Amino acid sequence: MIELKPERPDDWWEVEALFDLVFAPGREALSSYRLRDGVAPLATLSRVARDGDGILAGAIRFWPIRIGDAAALLLGPVAVHPTHQGEGLGGALIRDATDAAKTSGWTRVMLVGDAPYYQRFGFEKLQGITMPPPTNPDRVLGLSLQGDAWAGIHGIVQRGPEGRD
């Protein structure tokens, strides 16, 4: 049995080791990491998944960003330990965390990822949103948590302080 819980400070290094295992240590060279530099992940939304023995099986983090005057969440990374891949755990983490974001009053989430995978959770390709280079614009996806929250939003994605609009 897998249990999803908010990430705690004590989970930090174990989660980082999972991200290194799944994505390789070079992951921090990706443009999305420039948006995370100097900004803490949102503890109330970031999640860990542990098995019945307390072993880390997966994790997901959220970071505050801004596009112009609009606040949003940057989802990622989301990772599942290789021994648990194919069990639907990534989807469970995404659904749980985006539900928590919606309940907390956030209106929009974006990520850089594979559209065929993330479309099943309601993510769509965003138009007019520019990520720091080098980012393939076809991989910039968004999810409206309330109404059509991405309507009229355009501009350059920047690090953001915690806060909703």
Contacts in CASP RR format, 6 or more apart in sequence:
PFRMAT RR
TARGET T0000
AUTHOR 0000-0000-0000
METHOD contacts of the structure
MODEL  1
MIELKPERPDDWWEVEALFDLVFAPGREALSSYRLRDGVAPLATLSRVAR
DGDGILAGAIRFWPIRIGDAAALLLGPVAVHPTHQGEGLGGALIRDATDA
AKTSGWTRVMLVGDAPYYQRFGFEKLQGITMPPPTNPDRVLGLSLQGDAW
AGIHGIVQRGPEGRD
1 51 0 8 1.000
1 52 0 8 1.000
2 49 0 8 1.000
2 50 0 8 1.000
2 51 0 8 1.000
2 52 0 8 1.000
2 57 0 8 1.000
2 84 0 8 1.000
2 87 0 8 1.000
2 89 0 8 1.000
2 92 0 8 1.000
3 49 0 8 1.000
3 50 0 8 1.000
3 52 0 8 1.000
4 47 0 8 1.000
4 48 0 8 1.000
4 49 0 8 1.000
4 92 0 8 1.000
4 93 0 8 1.000
4 96 0 8 1.000
5 47 0 8 1.000
5 48 0 8 1.000
5 50 0 8 1.000
6 43 0 8 1.000
6 44 0 8 1.000
6 45 0 8 1.000
6 46 0 8 1.000
6 47 0 8 1.000
6 48 0 8 1.000
7 15 0 8 1.000
7 41 0 8 1.000
7 43 0 8 1.000
7 46 0 8 1.000
7 47 0 8 1.000
7 48 0 8 1.000
7 59 0 8 1.000
7 61 0 8 1.000
8 43 0 8 1.000
8 48 0 8 1.000
9 43 0 8 1.000
11 48 0 8 1.000
11 56 0 8 1.000
11 59 0 8 1.000
14 56 0 8 1.000
15 48 0 8 1.000
15 56 0 8 1.000
15 59 0 8 1.000
15 61 0 8 1.000
18 56 0 8 1.000
18 58 0 8 1.000
18 59 0 8 1.000
18 79 0 8 1.000
18 81 0 8 1.000
19 27 0 8 1.000
19 59 0 8 1.000
19 77 0 8 1.000
19 79 0 8 1.000
20 27 0 8 1.000
21 79 0 8 1.000
21 81 0 8 1.000
21 82 0 8 1.000
22 77 0 8 1.000
22 79 0 8 1.000
22 80 0 8 1.000
22 81 0 8 1.000
22 82 0 8 1.000
23 77 0 8 1.000
23 79 0 8 1.000
27 33 0 8 1.000
27 77 0 8 1.000
30 112 0 8 1.000
31 112 0 8 1.000
31 131 0 8 1.000
31 132 0 8 1.000
31 133 0 8 1.000
31 134 0 8 1.000
31 135 0 8 1.000
32 74 0 8 1.000
32 76 0 8 1.000
32 112 0 8 1.000
32 131 0 8 1.000
32 132 0 8 1.000
32 135 0 8 1.000
34 132 0 8 1.000
34 159 0 8 1.000
35 63 0 8 1.000
35 65 0 8 1.000
35 74 0 8 1.000
35 132 0 8 1.000
35 157 0 8 1.000
35 158 0 8 1.000
35 159 0 8 1.000
35 160 0 8 1.000
36 63 0 8 1.000
36 74 0 8 1.000
36 159 0 8 1.000
37 159 0 8 1.000
38 159 0 8 1.000
39 63 0 8 1.000
39 64 0 8 1.000
39 159 0 8 1.000
39 160 0 8 1.000
39 161 0 8 1.000
41 61 0 8 1.000
41 62 0 8 1.000
41 63 0 8 1.000
42 61 0 8 1.000
42 62 0 8 1.000
42 63 0 8 1.000
42 64 0 8 1.000
42 73 0 8 1.000
42 162 0 8 1.000
44 100 0 8 1.000
44 104 0 8 1.000
45 62 0 8 1.000
45 73 0 8 1.000
45 97 0 8 1.000
45 100 0 8 1.000
45 101 0 8 1.000
45 104 0 8 1.000
45 106 0 8 1.000
46 59 0 8 1.000
46 60 0 8 1.000
46 61 0 8 1.000
46 62 0 8 1.000
46 97 0 8 1.000
47 59 0 8 1.000
47 60 0 8 1.000
47 93 0 8 1.000
47 96 0 8 1.000
47 97 0 8 1.000
47 100 0 8 1.000
48 56 0 8 1.000
48 58 0 8 1.000
48 59 0 8 1.000
49 56 0 8 1.000
49 57 0 8 1.000
49 58 0 8 1.000
49 59 0 8 1.000
49 80 0 8 1.000
49 84 0 8 1.000
49 89 0 8 1.000
49 92 0 8 1.000
49 93 0 8 1.000
50 56 0 8 1.000
50 57 0 8 1.000
51 57 0 8 1.000
51 84 0 8 1.000
56 81 0 8 1.000
57 80 0 8 1.000
57 81 0 8 1.000
57 83 0 8 1.000
57 84 0 8 1.000
57 89 0 8 1.000
58 79 0 8 1.000
58 80 0 8 1.000
58 81 0 8 1.000
58 84 0 8 1.000
58 89 0 8 1.000
58 90 0 8 1.000
58 93 0 8 1.000
59 77 0 8 1.000
59 78 0 8 1.000
59 79 0 8 1.000
59 93 0 8 1.000
60 75 0 8 1.000
60 76 0 8 1.000
60 77 0 8 1.000
60 78 0 8 1.000
60 79 0 8 1.000
60 90 0 8 1.000
60 93 0 8 1.000
60 94 0 8 1.000
60 97 0 8 1.000
61 75 0 8 1.000
61 76 0 8 1.000
61 77 0 8 1.000
61 78 0 8 1.000
62 73 0 8 1.000
62 74 0 8 1.000
62 75 0 8 1.000
62 76 0 8 1.000
62 97 0 8 1.000
62 101 0 8 1.000
62 109 0 8 1.000
63 73 0 8 1.000
63 74 0 8 1.000
63 76 0 8 1.000
63 159 0 8 1.000
64 71 0 8 1.000
64 72 0 8 1.000
64 73 0 8 1.000
64 74 0 8 1.000
64 159 0 8 1.000
64 160 0 8 1.000
64 161 0 8 1.000
64 162 0 8 1.000
64 163 0 8 1.000
65 71 0 8 1.000
65 72 0 8 1.000
65 73 0 8 1.000
65 74 0 8 1.000
65 110 0 8 1.000
65 157 0 8 1.000
65 158 0 8 1.000
65 159 0 8 1.000
65 160 0 8 1.000
66 72 0 8 1.000
66 157 0 8 1.000
66 158 0 8 1.000
66 159 0 8 1.000
66 160 0 8 1.000
67 129 0 8 1.000
67 153 0 8 1.000
67 154 0 8 1.000
67 155 0 8 1.000
67 156 0 8 1.000
67 157 0 8 1.000
67 158 0 8 1.000
68 153 0 8 1.000
68 155 0 8 1.000
68 156 0 8 1.000
68 158 0 8 1.000
69 165 0 8 1.000
70 108 0 8 1.000
70 153 0 8 1.000
70 165 0 8 1.000
71 106 0 8 1.000
71 107 0 8 1.000
71 108 0 8 1.000
71 160 0 8 1.000
71 163 0 8 1.000
71 164 0 8 1.000
71 165 0 8 1.000
72 106 0 8 1.000
72 107 0 8 1.000
72 108 0 8 1.000
72 109 0 8 1.000
72 110 0 8 1.000
72 153 0 8 1.000
73 101 0 8 1.000
73 106 0 8 1.000
73 108 0 8 1.000
73 109 0 8 1.000
73 110 0 8 1.000
74 109 0 8 1.000
74 110 0 8 1.000
74 111 0 8 1.000
74 157 0 8 1.000
75 94 0 8 1.000
75 97 0 8 1.000
75 98 0 8 1.000
75 109 0 8 1.000
75 110 0 8 1.000
75 111 0 8 1.000
76 111 0 8 1.000
78 90 0 8 1.000
78 93 0 8 1.000
78 94 0 8 1.000
80 86 0 8 1.000
80 87 0 8 1.000
80 88 0 8 1.000
80 89 0 8 1.000
80 90 0 8 1.000
80 93 0 8 1.000
91 121 0 8 1.000
94 118 0 8 1.000
94 121 0 8 1.000
95 121 0 8 1.000
98 109 0 8 1.000
98 121 0 8 1.000
98 143 0 8 1.000
98 145 0 8 1.000
101 109 0 8 1.000
101 145 0 8 1.000
102 145 0 8 1.000
102 146 0 8 1.000
104 164 0 8 1.000
105 145 0 8 1.000
105 146 0 8 1.000
105 164 0 8 1.000
106 145 0 8 1.000
106 164 0 8 1.000
107 144 0 8 1.000
107 145 0 8 1.000
107 146 0 8 1.000
107 147 0 8 1.000
107 149 0 8 1.000
107 164 0 8 1.000
107 165 0 8 1.000
108 142 0 8 1.000
108 143 0 8 1.000
108 144 0 8 1.000
108 145 0 8 1.000
108 149 0 8 1.000
108 150 0 8 1.000
108 153 0 8 1.000
109 123 0 8 1.000
109 142 0 8 1.000
109 143 0 8 1.000
109 145 0 8 1.000
110 126 0 8 1.000
110 129 0 8 1.000
110 140 0 8 1.000
110 141 0 8 1.000
110 142 0 8 1.000
110 143 0 8 1.000
110 157 0 8 1.000
111 118 0 8 1.000
111 123 0 8 1.000
111 141 0 8 1.000
111 142 0 8 1.000
112 131 0 8 1.000
112 135 0 8 1.000
112 139 0 8 1.000
112 140 0 8 1.000
112 141 0 8 1.000
113 139 0 8 1.000
113 141 0 8 1.000
114 139 0 8 1.000
115 123 0 8 1.000
115 124 0 8 1.000
115 125 0 8 1.000
115 138 0 8 1.000
115 139 0 8 1.000
115 141 0 8 1.000
118 141 0 8 1.000
121 143 0 8 1.000
122 143 0 8 1.000
123 141 0 8 1.000
123 142 0 8 1.000
123 143 0 8 1.000
124 141 0 8 1.000
124 142 0 8 1.000
124 143 0 8 1.000
125 138 0 8 1.000
125 140 0 8 1.000
125 141 0 8 1.000
125 142 0 8 1.000
126 140 0 8 1.000
126 141 0 8 1.000
126 142 0 8 1.000
126 150 0 8 1.000
127 154 0 8 1.000
128 154 0 8 1.000
128 155 0 8 1.000
129 140 0 8 1.000
129 153 0 8 1.000
129 154 0 8 1.000
129 155 0 8 1.000
129 157 0 8 1.000
130 137 0 8 1.000
130 155 0 8 1.000
130 156 0 8 1.000
130 157 0 8 1.000
131 137 0 8 1.000
131 140 0 8 1.000
131 157 0 8 1.000
132 156 0 8 1.000
132 157 0 8 1.000
142 150 0 8 1.000
144 150 0 8 1.000
END
